[in-house]
Amino acid sequence: MLFMKYQSYCDRLRQDMAFLTSSGRLSEQLVDKIVLQLNRVYPQILTNKEAEKFRNPKASLHSRLSSLIAHLQKRGDKPCQEFYRALQINAEQLYINLPSRKSLSSTFFLACFGVAAGLAFFMYCCNPGSKVLGGAKKVLGFSPIIIGRHISNICLLYLEDTSRKQ
């Protein structure tokens, strides 16, 4: 979107780690399913030996999950993305309630609302009987930073064309 900062899957996993590792969020069976899915579908992400380590029932669930997340973050963005995909497949409700998903959805809403409000303002200003037309040219003249130079130029040309027809 226009104003959204790109957040990598590793950054999201770092943000969600406390939520995921808190007691009672993920069961042992769910962690095992995620580990097996990563191992079977993407053996380059988790080898058989690594999968056995993260499924070891002798270690605490918190320890195994923390180690798994740290391992995936060291491997890069693609393994972290696949962890999220496995989590979504195996625990949809938990996936929906992740802190990183909540912040992404609110940012997306604000960006869409901003675009809609801008378009509504633009349409209001382009009304041939509107006295705001001159003000719209001033606003669009300074807007290349906000909406992009090409879009700003197209809007200015449209405004000039509609003002000539009056």
MDAnalysis code that builds the backbone (N, CA, C; Angstrom):
import MDAnalysis as mda
import numpy as np

u = mda.Universe.empty(498, n_residues=166, atom_resindex=np.repeat(np.arange(166), 3), trajectory=True)
u.add_TopologyAttr("name", ["N", "CA", "C"] * 166)
u.add_TopologyAttr("resid", np.arange(1, 167))
u.add_TopologyAttr("resname", ["MET", "LEU", "PHE", "MET", "LYS", "TYR", "GLN", "SER", "TYR", "CYS", "ASP", "ARG", "LEU", "ARG", "GLN", "ASP", "MET", "ALA", "PHE", "LEU", "THR", "SER", "SER", "GLY", "ARG", "LEU", "SER", "GLU", "GLN", "LEU", "VAL", "ASP", "LYS", "ILE", "VAL", "LEU", "GLN", "LEU", "ASN", "ARG", "VAL", "TYR", "PRO", "GLN", "ILE", "LEU", "THR", "ASN", "LYS", "GLU", "ALA", "GLU", "LYS", "PHE", "ARG", "ASN", "PRO", "LYS", "ALA", "SER", "LEU", "HIS", "SER", "ARG", "LEU", "SER", "SER", "LEU", "ILE", "ALA", "HIS", "LEU", "GLN", "LYS", "ARG", "GLY", "ASP", "LYS", "PRO", "CYS", "GLN", "GLU", "PHE", "TYR", "ARG", "ALA", "LEU", "GLN", "ILE", "ASN", "ALA", "GLU", "GLN", "LEU", "TYR", "ILE", "ASN", "LEU", "PRO", "SER", "ARG", "LYS", "SER", "LEU", "SER", "SER", "THR", "PHE", "PHE", "LEU", "ALA", "CYS", "PHE", "GLY", "VAL", "ALA", "ALA", "GLY", "LEU", "ALA", "PHE", "PHE", "MET", "TYR", "CYS", "CYS", "ASN", "PRO", "GLY", "SER", "LYS", "VAL", "LEU", "GLY", "GLY", "ALA", "LYS", "LYS", "VAL", "LEU", "GLY", "PHE", "SER", "PRO", "ILE", "ILE", "ILE", "GLY", "ARG", "HIS", "ILE", "SER", "ASN", "ILE", "CYS", "LEU", "LEU", "TYR", "LEU", "GLU", "ASP", "THR", "SER", "ARG", "LYS", "GLN"])
u.atoms.positions = np.array([
    [0.831, -1.178, 0.000],
    [0.000, 0.000, 0.000],
    [0.879, 1.246, 0.000],
    [0.254, 2.391, -0.059],
    [0.989, 3.635, -0.154],
    [1.810, 3.933, 1.093],
    [1.242, 3.716, 2.274],
    [1.896, 4.138, 3.490],
    [2.392, 2.992, 4.349],
    [2.183, 1.746, 3.912],
    [2.563, 0.605, 4.730],
    [4.050, 0.312, 4.587],
    [4.684, 0.082, 5.717],
    [6.080, -0.320, 5.722],
    [6.113, -1.829, 5.552],
    [6.998, -2.306, 4.705],
    [7.118, -3.740, 4.494],
    [7.621, -4.386, 5.768],
    [6.957, -5.444, 6.198],
    [7.367, -6.188, 7.372],
    [7.646, -7.616, 6.925],
    [8.890, -8.051, 7.087],
    [9.253, -9.399, 6.667],
    [8.600, -10.427, 7.589],
    [8.568, -11.664, 7.116],
    [8.012, -12.744, 7.930],
    [8.874, -12.988, 9.168],
    [10.172, -12.772, 9.051],
    [11.048, -12.913, 10.223],
    [10.705, -11.856, 11.271],
    [10.444, -10.627, 10.829],
    [10.043, -9.559, 11.757],
    [8.712, -9.893, 12.413],
    [7.783, -10.397, 11.610],
    [6.474, -10.779, 12.152],
    [6.623, -11.900, 13.182],
    [7.485, -12.866, 12.875],
    [7.686, -13.990, 13.801],
    [8.321, -13.499, 15.094],
    [9.224, -12.542, 14.994],
    [9.825, -11.939, 16.187],
    [8.740, -11.250, 17.022],
    [7.840, -10.566, 16.352],
    [6.743, -9.865, 17.024],
    [5.767, -10.859, 17.669],
    [5.544, -11.993, 17.031],
    [4.568, -12.976, 17.505],
    [5.148, -14.009, 18.471],
    [6.457, -14.008, 18.660],
    [7.103, -15.076, 19.429],
    [6.552, -15.179, 20.855],
    [6.427, -14.081, 21.553],
    [5.918, -14.128, 22.934],
    [4.492, -14.675, 22.965],
    [3.696, -14.281, 22.003],
    [2.315, -14.756, 21.920],
    [2.280, -16.261, 21.675],
    [3.107, -16.721, 20.741],
    [3.106, -18.146, 20.379],
    [3.672, -19.038, 21.480],
    [4.678, -18.548, 22.186],
    [5.325, -19.384, 23.195],
    [4.667, -19.275, 24.569],
    [3.664, -18.407, 24.701],
    [2.996, -18.308, 25.999],
    [2.255, -19.607, 26.287],
    [2.143, -19.911, 27.523],
    [1.577, -21.187, 27.966],
    [0.159, -21.406, 27.446],
    [-0.053, -22.583, 26.876],
    [-1.385, -22.976, 26.451],
    [-1.780, -22.562, 25.039],
    [-0.976, -21.790, 24.355],
    [-1.339, -21.360, 22.992],
    [-1.237, -22.513, 22.000],
    [-0.100, -23.183, 22.028],
    [0.140, -24.285, 21.098],
    [0.301, -25.583, 21.891],
    [-0.381, -26.605, 21.448],
    [-0.248, -27.912, 22.093],
    [0.950, -28.647, 21.492],
    [1.361, -29.704, 22.173],
    [2.480, -30.509, 21.661],
    [2.120, -31.111, 20.309],
    [0.882, -31.570, 20.175],
    [0.450, -32.178, 18.915],
    [0.499, -31.155, 17.774],
    [0.106, -29.929, 18.064],
    [0.115, -28.896, 17.032],
    [1.543, -28.541, 16.607],
    [2.428, -28.427, 17.578],
    [3.838, -28.149, 17.251],
    [4.411, -29.305, 16.439],
    [4.084, -30.530, 16.811],
    [4.543, -31.689, 16.043],
    [4.018, -31.660, 14.612],
    [2.753, -31.294, 14.432],
    [2.185, -31.201, 13.078],
    [2.916, -30.160, 12.239],
    [3.208, -29.020, 12.851],
    [3.904, -27.948, 12.125],
    [5.311, -28.394, 11.745],
    [6.004, -29.020, 12.696],
    [7.363, -29.509, 12.431],
    [7.341, -30.555, 11.321],
    [6.402, -31.493, 11.390],
    [6.313, -32.528, 10.356],
    [5.974, -31.938, 8.985],
    [5.081, -30.958, 8.967],
    [4.735, -30.331, 7.689],
    [5.946, -29.626, 7.088],
    [6.676, -28.888, 7.909],
    [7.875, -28.205, 7.400],
    [8.912, -29.218, 6.926],
    [9.045, -30.324, 7.647],
    [10.020, -31.354, 7.290],
    [9.634, -32.092, 6.011],
    [8.375, -32.435, 5.870],
    [7.940, -33.217, 4.711],
    [7.822, -32.380, 3.451],
    [7.260, -31.189, 3.585],
    [7.042, -30.346, 2.412],
    [8.317, -29.613, 2.020],
    [9.066, -29.163, 3.010],
    [10.289, -28.397, 2.750],
    [11.464, -28.974, 3.538],
    [12.015, -30.113, 3.102],
    [13.133, -30.697, 3.845],
    [14.375, -29.797, 3.857],
    [14.444, -28.826, 2.957],
    [15.568, -27.891, 2.981],
    [15.427, -26.891, 4.134],
    [14.217, -26.749, 4.668],
    [13.987, -25.879, 5.825],
    [14.265, -26.651, 7.113],
    [13.713, -27.852, 7.205],
    [13.931, -28.715, 8.372],
    [14.333, -30.102, 7.908],
    [15.549, -30.468, 8.208],
    [16.005, -31.821, 7.868],
    [15.373, -32.814, 8.848],
    [15.532, -34.092, 8.579],
    [14.996, -35.126, 9.475],
    [15.585, -35.008, 10.882],
    [16.882, -34.755, 10.941],
    [17.561, -34.641, 12.237],
    [17.027, -33.430, 13.018],
    [16.851, -32.307, 12.331],
    [16.323, -31.108, 12.988],
    [14.876, -31.322, 13.431],
    [14.091, -31.992, 12.598],
    [12.695, -32.269, 12.953],
    [12.618, -33.141, 14.205],
    [13.491, -34.133, 14.308],
    [13.523, -34.976, 15.501],
    [13.854, -34.154, 16.744],
    [14.784, -33.230, 16.594],
    [15.182, -32.371, 17.716],
    [14.001, -31.524, 18.197],
    [13.240, -30.961, 17.262],
    [12.126, -30.084, 17.639],
    [10.881, -30.867, 18.072],
    [10.892, -32.181, 17.871],
    [9.779, -33.035, 18.317],
    [10.150, -33.856, 19.553],
    [11.293, -33.614, 20.122],
    [11.783, -34.381, 21.265],
    [10.882, -34.152, 22.482],
    [10.171, -35.201, 22.937],
    [9.253, -35.032, 24.076],
    [9.970, -34.806, 25.419],
    [11.281, -35.051, 25.465],
    [12.034, -34.848, 26.714],
    [12.238, -33.359, 27.003],
    [12.278, -32.542, 25.970],
    [12.443, -31.096, 26.156],
    [11.068, -30.452, 26.341],
    [11.053, -29.340, 27.048],
    [9.768, -28.665, 27.277],
    [9.242, -28.087, 25.959],
    [7.936, -27.969, 25.895],
    [7.302, -27.425, 24.687],
    [7.781, -26.000, 24.414],
    [7.878, -25.193, 25.459],
    [8.341, -23.807, 25.312],
    [9.742, -23.770, 24.720],
    [10.607, -24.623, 25.228],
    [11.994, -24.683, 24.743],
    [12.056, -25.121, 23.277],
    [11.298, -26.152, 22.932],
    [11.295, -26.638, 21.543],
    [10.752, -25.590, 20.582],
    [9.666, -24.944, 20.979],
    [9.058, -23.928, 20.115],
    [9.976, -22.721, 19.966],
    [10.586, -22.287, 21.047],
    [11.527, -21.156, 20.979],
    [12.707, -21.492, 20.080],
    [13.217, -22.709, 20.204],
    [14.343, -23.147, 19.354],
    [13.929, -23.225, 17.890],
    [12.729, -23.733, 17.641],
    [12.231, -23.821, 16.267],
    [12.119, -22.434, 15.641],
    [11.543, -21.502, 16.369],
    [11.378, -20.141, 15.839],
    [12.735, -19.491, 15.584],
    [13.668, -19.650, 16.512],
    [15.021, -19.097, 16.326],
    [15.694, -19.727, 15.105],
    [15.519, -21.027, 14.949],
    [16.098, -21.741, 13.797],
    [15.542, -21.204, 12.475],
    [14.223, -21.010, 12.428],
    [13.590, -20.515, 11.205],
    [14.038, -19.087, 10.889],
    [14.188, -18.268, 11.910],
    [14.631, -16.890, 11.692],
    [16.052, -16.839, 11.147],
    [16.901, -17.753, 11.593],
    [18.277, -17.815, 11.066],
    [18.289, -18.224, 9.598],
    [17.315, -19.047, 9.210],
    [17.243, -19.537, 7.831],
    [16.736, -18.491, 6.848],
    [16.013, -17.486, 7.327],
    [15.562, -16.423, 6.432],
    [14.054, -16.292, 6.348],
    [13.621, -15.463, 5.425],
    [12.211, -15.092, 5.324],
    [11.330, -16.232, 4.808],
    [11.798, -17.000, 3.853],
    [10.992, -18.089, 3.278],
    [10.612, -19.142, 4.322],
    [11.561, -19.624, 5.145],
    [11.172, -20.577, 6.193],
    [10.166, -19.991, 7.190],
    [10.311, -18.717, 7.528],
    [9.356, -18.073, 8.439],
    [7.979, -17.993, 7.782],
    [7.957, -17.707, 6.491],
    [6.685, -17.665, 5.755],
    [6.026, -19.042, 5.765],
    [6.806, -20.083, 5.574],
    [6.259, -21.441, 5.576],
    [5.762, -21.842, 6.970],
    [6.401, -21.334, 8.015],
    [5.900, -21.575, 9.366],
    [4.501, -20.972, 9.502],
    [4.322, -19.754, 9.021],
    [3.004, -19.114, 9.085],
    [1.971, -19.885, 8.270],
    [2.385, -20.395, 7.126],
    [1.467, -21.188, 6.301],
    [1.049, -22.459, 7.051],
    [2.001, -23.134, 7.678],
    [1.701, -24.345, 8.450],
    [0.807, -24.015, 9.642],
    [1.069, -22.886, 10.280],
    [0.234, -22.471, 11.408],
    [-1.193, -22.177, 10.948],
    [-1.320, -21.537, 9.810],
    [-2.652, -21.223, 9.275],
    [-3.423, -22.497, 8.933],
    [-2.751, -23.465, 8.359],
    [-3.395, -24.723, 7.973],
    [-3.833, -25.516, 9.206],
    [-2.972, -25.545, 10.217],
    [-3.223, -26.404, 11.377],
    [-3.924, -25.723, 12.547],
    [-3.905, -24.398, 12.599],
    [-4.532, -23.675, 13.719],
    [-5.042, -22.322, 13.221],
    [-6.072, -22.363, 12.413],
    [-6.612, -21.156, 11.775],
    [-6.981, -20.068, 12.785],
    [-7.662, -20.443, 13.859],
    [-8.114, -19.444, 14.843],
    [-6.935, -18.770, 15.529],
    [-5.922, -19.525, 15.867],
    [-4.723, -18.951, 16.473],
    [-4.021, -18.028, 15.485],
    [-3.942, -18.453, 14.240],
    [-3.303, -17.653, 13.186],
    [-4.009, -16.300, 13.033],
    [-5.318, -16.313, 13.055],
    [-6.100, -15.077, 12.900],
    [-5.837, -14.105, 14.048],
    [-5.582, -14.633, 15.249],
    [-5.413, -13.794, 16.432],
    [-3.973, -13.381, 16.721],
    [-3.053, -13.648, 15.797],
    [-1.662, -13.250, 16.005],
    [-1.544, -11.725, 16.081],
    [-0.692, -11.212, 16.967],
    [-0.515, -9.759, 17.072],
    [-0.083, -9.104, 15.756],
    [0.765, -9.765, 14.994],
    [1.222, -9.172, 13.724],
    [0.091, -9.088, 12.710],
    [-0.850, -10.018, 12.748],
    [-1.995, -9.970, 11.832],
    [-2.928, -8.823, 12.204],
    [-3.075, -8.585, 13.485],
    [-3.946, -7.492, 13.942],
    [-3.391, -6.151, 13.481],
    [-2.071, -5.957, 13.602],
    [-1.485, -4.672, 13.198],
    [-1.528, -4.514, 11.684],
    [-1.367, -5.611, 10.930],
    [-1.448, -5.526, 9.471],
    [-2.847, -5.165, 9.011],
    [-3.862, -5.734, 9.647],
    [-5.227, -5.454, 9.210],
    [-5.632, -4.026, 9.534],
    [-5.182, -3.474, 10.667],
    [-5.521, -2.086, 10.982],
    [-4.786, -1.126, 10.055],
    [-3.536, -1.421, 9.712],
    [-2.788, -0.578, 8.784],
    [-3.430, -0.622, 7.403],
    [-3.851, -1.804, 6.984],
    [-4.499, -1.953, 5.690],
    [-5.797, -1.153, 5.656],
    [-6.580, -1.219, 6.734],
    [-7.825, -0.464, 6.799],
    [-7.557, 1.030, 6.691],
    [-6.581, 1.527, 7.438],
    [-6.273, 2.963, 7.391],
    [-5.802, 3.399, 6.006],
    [-5.002, 2.579, 5.358],
    [-4.533, 2.916, 4.015],
    [-5.694, 2.956, 3.029],
    [-6.580, 1.970, 3.089],
    [-7.742, 1.944, 2.193],
    [-8.676, 3.112, 2.465],
    [-8.879, 3.442, 3.735],
    [-9.731, 4.568, 4.084],
    [-9.132, 5.869, 3.555],
    [-7.814, 6.018, 3.662],
    [-7.148, 7.212, 3.154],
    [-7.304, 7.363, 1.651],
    [-7.163, 6.268, 0.937],
    [-7.327, 6.299, -0.518],
    [-8.764, 6.656, -0.876],
    [-9.735, 6.053, -0.195],
    [-11.142, 6.335, -0.473],
    [-11.484, 7.793, -0.171],
    [-10.977, 8.312, 0.939],
    [-11.240, 9.711, 1.286],
    [-10.597, 10.644, 0.262],
    [-9.400, 10.318, -0.170],
    [-8.726, 11.126, -1.188],
    [-9.478, 11.135, -2.505],
    [-9.961, 9.976, -2.915],
    [-10.735, 9.911, -4.157],
    [-12.055, 10.670, -4.037],
    [-12.693, 10.590, -2.874],
    [-13.940, 11.333, -2.670],
    [-13.684, 12.829, -2.736],
    [-12.606, 13.276, -2.119],
    [-12.239, 14.698, -2.162],
    [-11.942, 15.122, -3.599],
    [-11.225, 14.273, -4.310],
    [-10.887, 14.577, -5.696],
    [-12.144, 14.686, -6.553],
    [-13.075, 13.751, -6.377],
    [-14.314, 13.792, -7.160],
    [-15.141, 15.041, -6.817],
    [-15.133, 15.420, -5.556],
    [-15.841, 16.628, -5.139],
    [-15.221, 17.859, -5.800],
    [-13.907, 17.887, -5.845],
    [-13.207, 19.035, -6.428],
    [-13.372, 19.091, -7.946],
    [-13.603, 17.978, -8.579],
    [-13.714, 17.939, -10.042],
    [-15.124, 18.260, -10.521],
    [-16.034, 18.490, -9.627],
    [-17.390, 18.881, -10.010],
    [-17.303, 20.205, -10.753],
    [-17.798, 20.291, -12.014],
    [-17.638, 21.508, -12.810],
    [-18.185, 22.763, -12.130],
    [-19.197, 22.661, -11.297],
    [-19.757, 23.831, -10.639],
    [-19.051, 24.176, -9.340],
    [-18.045, 23.419, -8.975],
    [-17.381, 23.606, -7.693],
    [-16.413, 24.774, -7.725],
    [-16.389, 25.549, -6.651],
    [-15.443, 26.657, -6.531],
    [-14.136, 26.180, -5.917],
    [-14.066, 24.923, -5.569],
    [-12.892, 24.368, -4.911],
    [-11.849, 23.930, -5.941],
    [-12.175, 24.056, -7.240],
    [-11.303, 23.558, -8.306],
    [-9.903, 24.148, -8.236],
    [-9.794, 25.424, -8.007],
    [-8.473, 26.050, -7.903],
    [-7.685, 25.501, -6.731],
    [-8.361, 25.270, -5.609],
    [-7.710, 24.693, -4.436],
    [-7.238, 23.280, -4.700],
    [-8.013, 22.538, -5.488],
    [-7.613, 21.165, -5.813],
    [-6.331, 21.155, -6.626],
    [-6.178, 22.130, -7.529],
    [-4.944, 22.202, -8.321],
    [-3.752, 22.453, -7.409],
    [-3.943, 23.307, -6.397],
    [-2.851, 23.574, -5.465],
    [-2.504, 22.318, -4.666],
    [-3.536, 21.618, -4.191],
    [-3.301, 20.399, -3.413],
    [-2.589, 19.362, -4.268],
    [-3.081, 19.152, -5.487],
    [-2.457, 18.148, -6.357],
    [-1.071, 18.575, -6.812],
    [-0.838, 19.860, -6.891],
    [0.488, 20.335, -7.279],
    [1.556, 19.943, -6.282],
    [1.189, 19.853, -5.019],
    [2.139, 19.478, -3.975],
    [2.061, 18.003, -3.602],
    [1.273, 17.223, -4.301],
    [1.024, 15.845, -3.890],
    [1.906, 14.768, -4.500],
    [2.870, 15.059, -5.364],
    [3.658, 13.938, -5.913],
    [4.312, 13.078, -4.850],
    [4.624, 13.658, -3.721],
    [5.238, 12.864, -2.655],
    [4.230, 11.858, -2.123],
    [2.979, 12.248, -2.026],
    [1.964, 11.406, -1.411],
    [1.416, 10.360, -2.390],
    [0.974, 10.787, -3.575],
    [0.305, 9.840, -4.465],
    [1.120, 9.446, -5.685],
    [2.287, 9.984, -5.836],
    [3.111, 9.623, -6.972],
    [3.018, 10.664, -8.077],
    [4.139, 10.940, -8.674],
    [4.242, 11.995, -9.681],
    [3.349, 11.722, -10.891],
    [3.305, 10.492, -11.389],
    [2.516, 10.178, -12.582],
    [1.024, 10.364, -12.336],
    [0.549, 9.882, -11.202],
    [-0.874, 10.023, -10.895],
    [-1.223, 11.485, -10.700],
    [-0.341, 12.230, -10.038],
    [-0.575, 13.653, -9.825],
    [-0.672, 14.394, -11.156],
    [0.213, 14.084, -12.094],
    [0.185, 14.737, -13.411],
    [-1.102, 14.425, -14.162],
    [-1.555, 13.185, -14.093],
    [-2.805, 12.802, -14.761],
    [-3.981, 13.562, -14.155],
    [-4.010, 13.647, -12.830],
    [-5.098, 14.373, -12.162],
    [-5.082, 15.858, -12.529],
    [-3.892, 16.452, -12.587],
    [-3.793, 17.870, -12.958],
    [-4.269, 18.094, -14.384],
    [-3.912, 17.186, -15.295],
    [-4.368, 17.312, -16.679],
    [-5.887, 17.210, -16.748],
    [-6.452, 16.295, -15.970],
    [-7.899, 16.142, -15.935],
    [-8.565, 17.410, -15.404],
    [-8.005, 17.981, -14.355],
    [-8.569, 19.216, -13.785],
    [-8.506, 20.367, -14.776],
    [-7.373, 20.482, -15.471],
    [-7.233, 21.557, -16.463],
    [-8.231, 21.376, -17.588],
    [-8.430, 20.126, -18.012],
    [-9.376, 19.839, -19.093],
    [-10.808, 20.183, -18.674],
    [-11.192, 19.834, -17.454],
    [-12.555, 20.135, -17.003],
    [-12.745, 21.631, -16.797],
    [-11.700, 22.357, -16.403],
    [-11.844, 23.809, -16.203],
    [-11.970, 24.533, -17.550],
    [-11.368, 24.013, -18.601],
    [-11.484, 24.618, -19.941],
    [-12.894, 24.452, -20.500],
    [-13.522, 23.311, -20.151],
    [-14.874, 23.040, -20.666],
    [-15.916, 23.935, -20.031],
    [-15.585, 24.548, -18.888],
    [-16.569, 25.400, -18.207],
    [-16.724, 26.655, -18.939],
])
